Amino acid sequence: MKSFFEAIQSLFVDILFLPFDALRELELTNWWAANTINWILIIVCCVAMLYWLKQLNIFKNNNEDDDNTTAHSFLK
């Protein structure tokens, strides 16, 4: 049983965490390069939110948005 858990440890430490170890070492030399993934995800989230707000505005302008409190049957 001990070897099973050591195999799981080996999998995570030796294989799956290698990219995180590389990012940790990269951060010591170049902070911007290490955080590039974070900046990309922030930009993707901002674009998704802008798209969502644009779609909400389209529905509101077409009067298709039902914003009263009884819009859903479970709120009655």
C-alpha positions in Angstrom: 0.0 0.0 0.0 2.9 2.3 0.7 4.2 1.9 -2.8 0.9 3.0 -4.2 1.0 6.3 -2.4 4.6 6.8 -3.3 3.7 6.3 -6.9 1.0 9.0 -6.6 3.6 11.3 -5.0 6.1 10.5 -7.7 3.5 11.3 -10.4 2.6 14.7 -9.0 6.1 15.8 -7.8 8.1 14.5 -10.7 5.8 15.0 -13.6 2.6 17.1 -13.1 4.2 19.9 -11.0 7.2 20.4 -13.4 5.5 23.4 -15.1 4.9 25.0 -11.8 8.5 24.5 -10.7 9.6 26.1 -14.0 7.4 29.1 -13.4 8.7 29.4 -9.8 12.3 29.5 -11.1 11.3 31.9 -13.9 9.8 34.3 -11.5 13.1 34.9 -9.8 14.6 36.2 -13.1 11.6 37.8 -14.9 8.4 38.5 -13.2 6.5 39.6 -16.4 7.3 36.3 -18.2 6.2 34.3 -15.2 2.9 36.0 -15.0 2.1 36.0 -18.7 -0.5 33.3 -18.2 -2.3 35.4 -15.6 -2.4 38.4 -17.8 -3.8 36.3 -20.7 -6.5 34.9 -18.4 -7.4 38.4 -17.2 -7.7 39.7 -20.7 -9.9 36.7 -21.7 -12.2 37.3 -18.7 -12.5 41.0 -19.6 -13.4 40.2 -23.2 -16.0 37.6 -22.0 -17.6 40.1 -19.6 -17.7 42.8 -22.3 -19.4 40.4 -24.7 -21.9 39.3 -22.0 -22.7 43.0 -21.2 -23.2 43.7 -24.9 -25.6 40.8 -25.2 -27.6 41.9 -22.1 -27.8 45.4 -23.7 -29.1 43.9 -26.9 -31.9 42.0 -25.1 -32.7 45.1 -23.0 -33.0 47.3 -26.1 -35.3 44.8 -27.8 -37.6 44.7 -24.7 -36.9 40.9 -24.5 -35.6 41.3 -20.9 -38.1 40.4 -18.3 -36.7 42.0 -15.1 -39.7 41.8 -12.7 -39.5 39.6 -9.7 -42.0 37.1 -11.0 -40.1 36.4 -14.2 -39.5 32.8 -13.1 -42.0 30.4 -11.8 -40.0 29.5 -8.7 -40.1 33.1 -7.5 -43.9 33.3 -7.3 
